[in-house]
């Protein structure tokens, strides 16, 4: 989750469900309302055999590019699992293999596999909550409504107030017609990390996983981003 925004980390989740697990209403996260995703978030965590959520930071996005940072977040999500799997199915058409786990990519997989749909909901909901917390620190960009995506209100905030410490400077932050006279490198904020409950202000290596795991029949490990 979060490949397209102008600000904030990219997030990935890995989920293992029992093959007979049923979760009512589970679907592609993009087809669900925010309220429904929030409801399913807790249900998925409760019913999953194992799950893990991880970020790659803005600095890592700038260094590796968004695709490389996405792969990094996915690998961290796999590493955070307490239960391993013999096979992975991944939402999308590209994946960097991790620790010799056999894998298969599935285009629009979050609409085809329940475990991928579950992972997409965890990733999107967790990242949205992170951006909501960041909105309290940097309220000029309407992140409480756009989660860092390039909306009109977000870009108007950049024009009026400059960029924040978590903007992705290698992205096209403003349309070409708005760039005249705007100095990205001299604008921004003085800041320090603030404990918002998300890793002391640093999104790197944020991982969630259940404390008690009972293993029966496992479905494939799945990742979504």
N, C-alpha and C positions, 0 to 999 in steps of 0.2 A: 504494500500500500504506500502511496506517496511518491510515485515516480514523476508525476507532472507538476507538483507544486513549485512555487518560487522560493519557498522557505521551509525549513524543518527537515528532520531526518527522513530516511526511507525505512519502512518497517516490513518485516516478514514474519510469518508464523508457520509452525509445524504442528500437525495434529495427528494423533493415532486414535482411531475409534474402533471399538469392537465391530465385527462385521454385521452383527444383528442390532446395532444401536439405532434407535429411532428418535429423531428430534423434530417435532412438529414445526413447520414453518421454515425449516432450514433451506436456504437458497443462496444464489449469488448475492454477495453483500451489496452490490450496486443496485439491485432490484428491491432492496428492503428499505424501509424508513429508518431513520435514526433511532426512534423508540424501539422498533422491532429488533434492530441490531443490538441495542443495549440489553434487551431482555434475553436474547439468545447467547450473548457473551457469557453470562453466568451459567446458563444451562450447559453450554459446550464445555466449559471448564469443569463442571461437575461430572459430566458423563464421559469425557475423554479418558482413555487409558493413559495418555500422556499428551502434554502440549507445551509449547515453548514459543515465546515472542521475543524478537530481537530487533535492534536498530542498527543502522549504519549512520554515522553522524554527517553533518553538513561538511565538515572538513574532509571526511572520507569521500563524500560525493564529489567535492572539488578536485581531490587528488586522483580518484579512480575513474571518474565519470559516473553517471547515474546507473548504467548497466553493471559496471564493476562493483559499485557500492551495493546494489541490489543483491548480487551474488554473495557478497560478504555478509549481508544481513541474513540471507537464507542459510548460509553455512553456520552462522552463529545460532540460528534457531535449531538446526539439526543438533549441534553440539550441546545445546541446553536440554535436550530430551533425556529423561532418565531411563527410557526404554528404547532399544534399537529396533530396526525393522529390516526385513530382507529386501525391500523394494520401495522405491519412492515414485509418486506421481506428482508432477509439478504443473501448476497452472501457467500457461504461456507456451512459447515456442523455443525458448533457449534456457539452458541451465549449465552451470559449471559443476561437473561431478565432484562429490565430496566423499572422501574416505572409502572409495571403491564400492559405494552403495549403488546397485543397479537402479536406473531411473528411466522414466519416460515422461516427456512433456505432452501436455494436452491443451490445445488451443481452446479458450473459453471453458476450461475445465471446471471453474467454479459453478457452472450451470449444468455440469454432467456428473460430478462426483460429490457425494455428501461430505466427505472428509476434506476435499479442497474448499468447498463452500464454507465449512466450519473454520478452516484456517484463514480464509479471506475475511470473515467476520471478525475474528480475533485481531488480525493485523490492522484492519481499518478502524475498528472501534478503539483500540489502544492508541493508535496514532492520533485519531481525532481528539481523544482525551488529553494527550500530551500537548497538542496545539491549543486546546482550550486553556490549559495551564499557562502556556506561553503568552496567550492573549492577555492574561492578567498582568504580565510584565511589560508587554509591548502592545498597547491597546489601539494603536493607530491604523492597523491593517485589517481589522474585522476578521481575525482568524477564528473567532467564535462562530462565524457563519461560513467561512470559506476554507478553513483548515490549511491555509497557505496556498491555495490554488489561485491562478491568475484572474481574479474577478476585477471589475471596474473599481470597487471600493478598495481592494488591496493595492492596486496600482496608484490610485489617487493618494493613498497613504504614503507610498514611496515618494511620490512627487512632492508632497507637502512636508514630510518628516525625514526623508532619507531612508537608508536601509538599516535593518537591525543586525545584531550579531549572528542570527541564524538564517539570514537570507543567502541564497545560493548565487554567488556573484558570477559564476560562469553561465548562468541561465539568462535568457532574455527577460530582464525584469520589467522593462518598459517597451512599448511599441516604438518603432523607429521615429515616428513623428514627435514623440515626447522626449527624445534623448538630447535634443539641442540644449546646450548649456547645463546639462545635469552631470555632475561629477560624482560618480559612484564611489570612488576611492577616498574622497575626502568627507563623505557623509557617513552617518551611522551614530552609534551610541558608545559611551564609555559604559562598561558593564562588568559585573562579576557573577560567578555562578551562584544561583539561588536555589535552595532546597525546595523544590515544588513537589517532592514525592516521586520524582522520576529520575533517580540516580544522581541526586545533588546537582541538578541542572545539566548534567552531561548524559546525552541519550545513548552513548556507546555501551554495548554489552548489557542492555536492559533485557532481562530474561525472566519469564514467569513459568513455573511448572508446578504440578500438584505435588503435595508432600507424600501422600499415600497412594500408591498405584497397585492395582490388582490386575494381573495379566491373565486373560483368557485367550480367545482367538483374536488375533490382531489383524486389522486391515492394513494396507500399505501406509507407510509414513507419507504424509503429504505436505507440501509447502505451497503457500500462496503469497503473492505480493502485488 
